[in-house]
C-alpha cells in the first residue's frame, strides 16, 4: 500500500475526541480528528454507534475533505491521502494517551461517564473529562477515589449527554451494594452516637439501628415516613444532644439523597 510522505511542518492534527459515547442522532458521524495537510482540512469521523476508545474503531473511520471543518458538502477521501490522514490521526491519539495518563473519563459500561469523588463526598469529576488518579480534594484535602474500595467497580458519573449539574452523588456501590466512604462515615457516626448515649439500653440501640440504617439508605422508600416517626418515638428517652444530632444527620442524608 502506498503512502504519502510530507514534511512534519505541513501536518497538523487536532484531536476532537479520544473517547466515543455514541451519537444521539443515528445519521450523524462522530468527529474524531481534523488533519490539516498543506493547509487543506481532512475530517476523520467514527460511526454513530461507536462507543469506547476511538482507536478501537480505526477500521471504521471515514475521512472526508472539506473547505472548512463543518462544511457539509465534503467528499470522501480515498487512496494514499486517506491512508496518510488515518495514520497521522492514530499517531496523535496514541501520543496523547502517553502524555496524558490517567482516567479517560469514561465508564466501562459506555452508558455513564466516570466519576472521581473524595472520601468525604465532594465530587471532583463526573462529566467525562480526563482526570488523574490518586488526586486530593481541593475543598477538604481528602483523598479521591474513582472506584468502589470494596469491589473495585468504577463509580458511575453522569449518564452520557446528561448535564453535570443534574448529577447526584451515589451513596452505595451499584455492583456490590456496600456504602461508599462518605456514606460509610455517616452510618458509622450514627452508630457511635447511639453507643455513646447512657440513657439508651442495649435493647434500645438494637431496635433503633435497623430503622436508622433503613431511613438513611432508602430515603425514597414507602416506609420512610413511618420509620422516621418510629425513630422519633424511640429517641424519646435519649440524651437531648444525641437525639438532635441523630435527627439532624438523618434529615441531611435524606435531603441529599432525595435530590432529583
KOLTITI-81921 format. One record per residue (C-alpha): residue number from 1; x, y, z. Coordinates in nm, 2 decimals. Example, Ala and Ser with C-alpha at 12.3 -4.5 7.8 and 13.67 -1.06 7.14 Angstrom:
<rs>
@n: 1; px: 1.23; py: -0.45; pz: 0.78
@n: 2; px: 1.37; py: -0.11; pz: 0.71
</rs>
This chain:
<rs>
@n: 1; px: 0.00; py: 0.00; pz: 0.00
@n: 2; px: 0.15; py: 0.33; pz: -0.10
@n: 3; px: 0.19; py: 0.62; pz: 0.14
@n: 4; px: 0.24; py: 0.99; pz: 0.10
@n: 5; px: 0.53; py: 1.15; pz: 0.29
@n: 6; px: 0.52; py: 1.52; pz: 0.38
@n: 7; px: 0.74; py: 1.75; pz: 0.58
@n: 8; px: 0.63; py: 1.75; pz: 0.95
@n: 9; px: 0.57; py: 2.13; pz: 0.94
@n: 10; px: 0.30; py: 2.07; pz: 0.68
@n: 11; px: 0.10; py: 1.84; pz: 0.90
@n: 12; px: -0.13; py: 1.95; pz: 1.19
@n: 13; px: -0.36; py: 1.71; pz: 1.38
@n: 14; px: -0.64; py: 1.84; pz: 1.60
@n: 15; px: -0.80; py: 1.57; pz: 1.82
@n: 16; px: -1.17; py: 1.61; pz: 1.87
@n: 17; px: -1.25; py: 1.30; pz: 2.08
@n: 18; px: -1.04; py: 1.03; pz: 2.24
@n: 19; px: -1.35; py: 0.86; pz: 2.38
@n: 20; px: -1.67; py: 0.79; pz: 2.19
@n: 21; px: -2.01; py: 0.78; pz: 2.36
@n: 22; px: -2.23; py: 0.71; pz: 2.06
@n: 23; px: -2.43; py: 0.97; pz: 1.87
@n: 24; px: -2.77; py: 1.09; pz: 1.98
@n: 25; px: -2.86; py: 1.12; pz: 1.61
@n: 26; px: -2.81; py: 0.79; pz: 1.42
@n: 27; px: -2.75; py: 0.97; pz: 1.09
@n: 28; px: -2.46; py: 1.18; pz: 1.23
@n: 29; px: -2.10; py: 1.06; pz: 1.23
@n: 30; px: -1.89; py: 1.13; pz: 1.54
@n: 31; px: -1.59; py: 1.37; pz: 1.50
@n: 32; px: -1.25; py: 1.21; pz: 1.60
@n: 33; px: -1.00; py: 1.45; pz: 1.45
@n: 34; px: -0.92; py: 1.71; pz: 1.19
@n: 35; px: -0.60; py: 1.67; pz: 1.00
@n: 36; px: -0.45; py: 1.96; pz: 0.81
@n: 37; px: -0.21; py: 1.88; pz: 0.53
@n: 38; px: -0.06; py: 2.18; pz: 0.35
@n: 39; px: -0.35; py: 2.39; pz: 0.46
@n: 40; px: -0.62; py: 2.15; pz: 0.35
@n: 41; px: -0.86; py: 2.01; pz: 0.61
@n: 42; px: -0.95; py: 1.64; pz: 0.63
@n: 43; px: -1.22; py: 1.54; pz: 0.88
@n: 44; px: -1.18; py: 1.20; pz: 1.05
@n: 45; px: -1.51; py: 1.06; pz: 1.19
@n: 46; px: -1.64; py: 0.74; pz: 1.36
@n: 47; px: -1.98; py: 0.57; pz: 1.30
@n: 48; px: -2.28; py: 0.70; pz: 1.51
@n: 49; px: -2.29; py: 0.37; pz: 1.71
@n: 50; px: -1.92; py: 0.38; pz: 1.81
@n: 51; px: -1.85; py: 0.37; pz: 2.18
@n: 52; px: -1.53; py: 0.35; pz: 2.38
@n: 53; px: -1.17; py: 0.43; pz: 2.27
@n: 54; px: -1.16; py: 0.60; pz: 1.93
@n: 55; px: -0.86; py: 0.39; pz: 1.84
@n: 56; px: -1.07; py: 0.07; pz: 1.86
@n: 57; px: -1.27; py: 0.20; pz: 1.57
@n: 58; px: -0.99; py: 0.28; pz: 1.33
@n: 59; px: -1.11; py: 0.03; pz: 1.07
@n: 60; px: -1.44; py: 0.20; pz: 1.06
@n: 61; px: -1.32; py: 0.56; pz: 1.04
@n: 62; px: -1.42; py: 0.78; pz: 0.74
@n: 63; px: -1.21; py: 1.06; pz: 0.60
@n: 64; px: -1.37; py: 1.35; pz: 0.42
@n: 65; px: -1.22; py: 1.66; pz: 0.26
@n: 66; px: -1.39; py: 1.99; pz: 0.31
@n: 67; px: -1.32; py: 2.36; pz: 0.27
@n: 68; px: -1.39; py: 2.42; pz: 0.64
@n: 69; px: -1.43; py: 2.19; pz: 0.94
@n: 70; px: -1.81; py: 2.20; pz: 0.95
@n: 71; px: -1.88; py: 2.23; pz: 0.58
@n: 72; px: -2.14; py: 1.96; pz: 0.49
@n: 73; px: -2.05; py: 1.93; pz: 0.12
@n: 74; px: -1.73; py: 1.74; pz: 0.17
@n: 75; px: -1.63; py: 1.44; pz: -0.04
@n: 76; px: -1.49; py: 1.11; pz: 0.08
@n: 77; px: -1.11; py: 1.09; pz: 0.07
@n: 78; px: -0.95; py: 0.78; pz: -0.09
@n: 79; px: -0.62; py: 0.62; pz: -0.17
@n: 80; px: -0.29; py: 0.73; pz: -0.03
@n: 81; px: -0.43; py: 1.05; pz: 0.12
@n: 82; px: -0.68; py: 0.86; pz: 0.32
@n: 83; px: -0.40; py: 0.62; pz: 0.45
@n: 84; px: -0.19; py: 0.92; pz: 0.55
@n: 85; px: -0.47; py: 1.10; pz: 0.73
@n: 86; px: -0.56; py: 0.80; pz: 0.93
@n: 87; px: -0.20; py: 0.73; pz: 1.02
@n: 88; px: -0.15; py: 1.08; pz: 1.14
@n: 89; px: -0.47; py: 1.08; pz: 1.35
@n: 90; px: -0.37; py: 0.74; pz: 1.50
@n: 91; px: -0.03; py: 0.86; pz: 1.59
@n: 92; px: -0.16; py: 1.17; pz: 1.76
@n: 93; px: -0.42; py: 0.98; pz: 1.96
@n: 94; px: -0.15; py: 0.73; pz: 2.08
@n: 95; px: 0.07; py: 1.02; pz: 2.17
@n: 96; px: -0.20; py: 1.19; pz: 2.38
@n: 97; px: -0.25; py: 0.86; pz: 2.57
@n: 98; px: 0.11; py: 0.85; pz: 2.67
@n: 99; px: 0.13; py: 1.23; pz: 2.75
@n: 100; px: -0.19; py: 1.23; pz: 2.95
@n: 101; px: -0.21; py: 0.92; pz: 3.17
@n: 102; px: -0.50; py: 0.88; pz: 3.40
@n: 103; px: -0.87; py: 0.80; pz: 3.38
@n: 104; px: -1.01; py: 0.88; pz: 3.04
@n: 105; px: -1.34; py: 0.99; pz: 3.19
@n: 106; px: -1.54; py: 0.70; pz: 3.05
@n: 107; px: -1.71; py: 0.43; pz: 3.25
@n: 108; px: -1.67; py: 0.07; pz: 3.12
@n: 109; px: -2.04; py: 0.03; pz: 3.06
@n: 110; px: -2.02; py: 0.31; pz: 2.79
@n: 111; px: -2.35; py: 0.45; pz: 2.92
@n: 112; px: -2.20; py: 0.66; pz: 3.20
@n: 113; px: -1.91; py: 0.89; pz: 3.25
@n: 114; px: -1.65; py: 0.80; pz: 3.51
@n: 115; px: -1.66; py: 0.98; pz: 3.85
@n: 116; px: -1.39; py: 1.09; pz: 4.09
@n: 117; px: -1.52; py: 1.18; pz: 4.44
@n: 118; px: -1.32; py: 1.25; pz: 4.76
@n: 119; px: -1.38; py: 1.02; pz: 5.05
@n: 120; px: -1.57; py: 1.30; pz: 5.23
@n: 121; px: -1.81; py: 1.32; pz: 4.94
@n: 122; px: -1.70; py: 1.62; pz: 4.73
@n: 123; px: -1.75; py: 1.55; pz: 4.36
@n: 124; px: -1.44; py: 1.64; pz: 4.15
@n: 125; px: -1.52; py: 1.48; pz: 3.82
@n: 126; px: -1.83; py: 1.33; pz: 3.68
@n: 127; px: -1.89; py: 1.45; pz: 3.32
@n: 128; px: -1.65; py: 1.27; pz: 3.10
@n: 129; px: -1.34; py: 1.49; pz: 3.13
@n: 130; px: -1.00; py: 1.32; pz: 3.17
@n: 131; px: -0.86; py: 1.32; pz: 3.53
@n: 132; px: -0.56; py: 1.20; pz: 3.71
@n: 133; px: -0.60; py: 0.91; pz: 3.96
@n: 134; px: -0.49; py: 0.95; pz: 4.32
@n: 135; px: -0.56; py: 1.32; pz: 4.35
@n: 136; px: -0.67; py: 1.50; pz: 4.67
@n: 137; px: -0.98; py: 1.71; pz: 4.72
@n: 138; px: -0.93; py: 2.09; pz: 4.69
@n: 139; px: -1.21; py: 2.15; pz: 4.93
@n: 140; px: -1.11; py: 1.94; pz: 5.23
@n: 141; px: -0.78; py: 1.76; pz: 5.14
@n: 142; px: -0.92; py: 1.41; pz: 5.15
@n: 143; px: -0.80; py: 1.15; pz: 4.90
@n: 144; px: -1.01; py: 1.09; pz: 4.59
@n: 145; px: -1.14; py: 0.76; pz: 4.46
@n: 146; px: -1.29; py: 0.66; pz: 4.12
@n: 147; px: -1.39; py: 0.31; pz: 4.21
@n: 148; px: -1.55; py: 0.12; pz: 4.50
@n: 149; px: -1.29; py: 0.04; pz: 4.77
@n: 150; px: -1.46; py: -0.29; pz: 4.84
@n: 151; px: -1.50; py: -0.45; pz: 4.49
@n: 152; px: -1.31; py: -0.21; pz: 4.25
@n: 153; px: -1.61; py: -0.13; pz: 4.03
@n: 154; px: -1.57; py: 0.22; pz: 3.88
@n: 155; px: -1.81; py: 0.48; pz: 4.02
@n: 156; px: -2.10; py: 0.60; pz: 3.79
@n: 157; px: -2.07; py: 0.96; pz: 3.68
@n: 158; px: -2.34; py: 1.13; pz: 3.48
@n: 159; px: -2.54; py: 0.94; pz: 3.22
@n: 160; px: -2.39; py: 1.02; pz: 2.87
@n: 161; px: -2.53; py: 1.36; pz: 2.75
@n: 162; px: -2.66; py: 1.45; pz: 3.09
@n: 163; px: -2.55; py: 1.78; pz: 3.24
@n: 164; px: -2.31; py: 1.77; pz: 3.53
@n: 165; px: -2.55; py: 2.00; pz: 3.72
@n: 166; px: -2.80; py: 1.71; pz: 3.73
@n: 167; px: -2.55; py: 1.46; pz: 3.88
@n: 168; px: -2.64; py: 1.31; pz: 4.22
@n: 169; px: -2.35; py: 1.16; pz: 4.41
@n: 170; px: -2.42; py: 0.78; pz: 4.47
@n: 171; px: -2.41; py: 0.65; pz: 4.83
@n: 172; px: -2.38; py: 0.28; pz: 4.76
@n: 173; px: -2.19; py: 0.08; pz: 4.50
@n: 174; px: -2.42; py: -0.04; pz: 4.22
@n: 175; px: -2.21; py: -0.36; pz: 4.19
@n: 176; px: -2.16; py: -0.49; pz: 4.54
@n: 177; px: -2.42; py: -0.27; pz: 4.73
@n: 178; px: -2.17; py: -0.16; pz: 5.00
@n: 179; px: -2.16; py: 0.21; pz: 5.11
@n: 180; px: -1.90; py: 0.44; pz: 4.96
@n: 181; px: -1.67; py: 0.61; pz: 5.22
@n: 182; px: -1.89; py: 0.92; pz: 5.25
@n: 183; px: -2.19; py: 0.72; pz: 5.34
@n: 184; px: -2.00; py: 0.47; pz: 5.54
@n: 185; px: -1.88; py: 0.76; pz: 5.76
@n: 186; px: -2.23; py: 0.88; pz: 5.82
@n: 187; px: -2.36; py: 0.54; pz: 5.92
@n: 188; px: -2.05; py: 0.49; pz: 6.15
@n: 189; px: -2.12; py: 0.83; pz: 6.31
@n: 190; px: -2.49; py: 0.74; pz: 6.37
@n: 191; px: -2.39; py: 0.41; pz: 6.53
@n: 192; px: -2.13; py: 0.58; pz: 6.75
@n: 193; px: -2.39; py: 0.84; pz: 6.87
@n: 194; px: -2.62; py: 0.56; pz: 6.97
@n: 195; px: -2.34; py: 0.38; pz: 7.16
@n: 196; px: -2.24; py: 0.69; pz: 7.35
@n: 197; px: -2.58; py: 0.76; pz: 7.50
@n: 198; px: -2.60; py: 0.61; pz: 7.85
@n: 199; px: -2.97; py: 0.67; pz: 7.86
@n: 200; px: -3.03; py: 0.42; pz: 7.59
@n: 201; px: -3.03; py: 0.05; pz: 7.68
@n: 202; px: -2.87; py: -0.21; pz: 7.46
@n: 203; px: -3.22; py: -0.32; pz: 7.35
@n: 204; px: -3.30; py: 0.04; pz: 7.26
@n: 205; px: -2.98; py: 0.06; pz: 7.04
@n: 206; px: -3.05; py: -0.27; pz: 6.87
@n: 207; px: -3.41; py: -0.15; pz: 6.80
@n: 208; px: -3.31; py: 0.19; pz: 6.67
@n: 209; px: -3.01; py: 0.09; pz: 6.45
@n: 210; px: -3.21; py: -0.10; pz: 6.17
@n: 211; px: -3.45; py: 0.19; pz: 6.14
@n: 212; px: -3.18; py: 0.44; pz: 6.11
@n: 213; px: -3.00; py: 0.23; pz: 5.85
@n: 214; px: -3.32; py: 0.19; pz: 5.66
@n: 215; px: -3.41; py: 0.56; pz: 5.65
@n: 216; px: -3.05; py: 0.68; pz: 5.57
@n: 217; px: -3.01; py: 0.42; pz: 5.30
@n: 218; px: -3.35; py: 0.43; pz: 5.13
@n: 219; px: -3.48; py: 0.79; pz: 5.16
@n: 220; px: -3.74; py: 0.74; pz: 4.88
@n: 221; px: -3.88; py: 0.41; pz: 5.02
@n: 222; px: -4.25; py: 0.40; pz: 5.10
@n: 223; px: -4.19; py: 0.31; pz: 5.47
@n: 224; px: -3.95; py: 0.61; pz: 5.53
@n: 225; px: -4.22; py: 0.84; pz: 5.68
@n: 226; px: -4.34; py: 0.57; pz: 5.92
@n: 227; px: -3.98; py: 0.47; pz: 6.01
@n: 228; px: -3.89; py: 0.83; pz: 6.09
@n: 229; px: -4.18; py: 0.86; pz: 6.33
@n: 230; px: -4.07; py: 0.54; pz: 6.50
@n: 231; px: -3.71; py: 0.68; pz: 6.53
@n: 232; px: -3.85; py: 1.00; pz: 6.68
@n: 233; px: -4.05; py: 0.80; pz: 6.94
@n: 234; px: -3.77; py: 0.56; pz: 7.02
@n: 235; px: -3.53; py: 0.85; pz: 7.08
@n: 236; px: -3.77; py: 1.00; pz: 7.33
@n: 237; px: -3.56; py: 0.89; pz: 7.63
@n: 238; px: -3.22; py: 0.96; pz: 7.46
@n: 239; px: -3.00; py: 1.24; pz: 7.57
@n: 240; px: -3.11; py: 1.57; pz: 7.40
@n: 241; px: -2.78; py: 1.63; pz: 7.22
@n: 242; px: -2.77; py: 1.27; pz: 7.09
@n: 243; px: -3.14; py: 1.29; pz: 6.97
@n: 244; px: -3.08; py: 1.62; pz: 6.80
@n: 245; px: -2.76; py: 1.50; pz: 6.63
@n: 246; px: -2.92; py: 1.18; pz: 6.50
@n: 247; px: -3.23; py: 1.35; pz: 6.37
@n: 248; px: -3.02; py: 1.62; pz: 6.20
@n: 249; px: -2.78; py: 1.37; pz: 6.04
@n: 250; px: -3.08; py: 1.17; pz: 5.92
@n: 251; px: -3.26; py: 1.47; pz: 5.78
@n: 252; px: -2.95; py: 1.59; pz: 5.59
@n: 253; px: -2.88; py: 1.25; pz: 5.45
@n: 254; px: -3.24; py: 1.21; pz: 5.33
@n: 255; px: -3.24; py: 1.56; pz: 5.17
@n: 256; px: -2.91; py: 1.49; pz: 4.98
@n: 257; px: -3.02; py: 1.15; pz: 4.85
@n: 258; px: -3.37; py: 1.26; pz: 4.75
@n: 259; px: -3.25; py: 1.53; pz: 4.51
@n: 260; px: -3.35; py: 1.47; pz: 4.16
</rs>
